[in-house]
């Protein structure tokens, strides 16, 4: 980043527009939180009954929502976009308010969005941001040095992940950078969320964790750092540098080694001796060669997207289903459409998977089936069923019309059908919103600790007041 005087930095920062999202816990009911923060910030704060509601925010109107993933006491305050000189005092006031009236845990994130005042014509449109230039230029080490507890967080993954648009291309000998040749992270759960750029802003998700509200200086340092970096890129002050090319070449060198391994079955056997390929549970070499061109894309995804380096991969020709056994996976982008057997998974996203005898921690399971003998810890379980003889420990469960029929220790149940064999601990919390109470669509079960106010004892029939 170009060296700038203090005056230059002040001018640049003042041209930015910042919005914040604070996740926190508090013993105060939400109506009182709204009253207290409204007076403190001199803003109208709307109390939403729904998480991720469509209530619009702007510079005058913020919103407070329940964040069911942390239980009945977890909240999210969302501000509108504010000019930097106004945003910083609000940031400090809210962080201090949380410290005095609430607390944060590792489940809590702090996110901020950045755009620029359109009256500054020297600054290009955020919609035209060269994302590759941002990825190569941002110093994640600097950010993690201040928020190390967010390293490898499944909802704020590193953006230092660049692959060719043609997934089997070999680009290790590049002499210049052409961003059109590369595919970059384009999903929500990265440290920088580029999916918001078409709306004119970028969302930064790296920060948060236990006691983040005490890190006022560190948060300001990161906000300022990202604003200045974006300014340099959008004004053209920062072009591609030699160090960017070297970083990219190193990434492509490692990627090309994997690509070359998939040119034929013999190359794969040689480069991945601990990743065993089977067809119908048989490892005949000639049979594998026959099916290799068919299965290689799935195997490629497991190695590159799933970050798996060894295990047993099987293709069942009868069911057309892929299976992976005995693998260890940490910090995967996504593993999808596969049966997982006796696998250990950390900080990953699983989609449309069937799990057998797996150990899963700090992950997200989507549209899957936790079949038998699995242990799942500190994970988010959405639209996923869990049969008998599984253990779900400290998980957030939001699976409407899916059966949870196993041991559940602690954690949060938002929506599901509890099976007759389920064993629900006394520490497990049931959370529900106003519409759930009114329409009586949520489960009622004596095995759950109900944190919601009883309608008969509540003037407003609403847990928020």
Buried (B, 14 or more C-beta within 10 A) or exposed (E): EEEBEEEEBEEBBEBBBBBBBBBBBBEBBBBBBBBBBBEBBEBEBBBBBEBEBEBEBEBEBBBBBBBBBBBBBBBBBBBBBBBBEEBBEBBEBBBBBBBEBBBBBBBBBBBBBBBBEEEBEEBBEBEEBBBBBBBBBBEBEEBBEBBEEBBBBBBBBBBBBBBBEEBBBBBBEEEEBEBEBBEBBEEEBBBBBBBBBEEBBBBBBBBBBEBBBBBBEBBBBBBBBBBBBBBBBBBEEBEBEEEBBEBBBEBBEEBBEBBBBBEBBEEBBEEBEEBBBBBEEEEEEEBBBEBBEEBBEBBBBBBBBBBBEEBBBBBBEEEEEBBBBBBBBBBBBBBBBBBBBBBBBBBBBBBBBBBBBBBBBBBBBBBBBBBBBBBBBBBBBBBBBBBBBBBBBBBBBBBEEBBBBBBBBBBBBBBBBBBEEBEBBEEBBBBBBBEBBEEEEBBEBEBBBBBBBEEEEBEEBBBBB
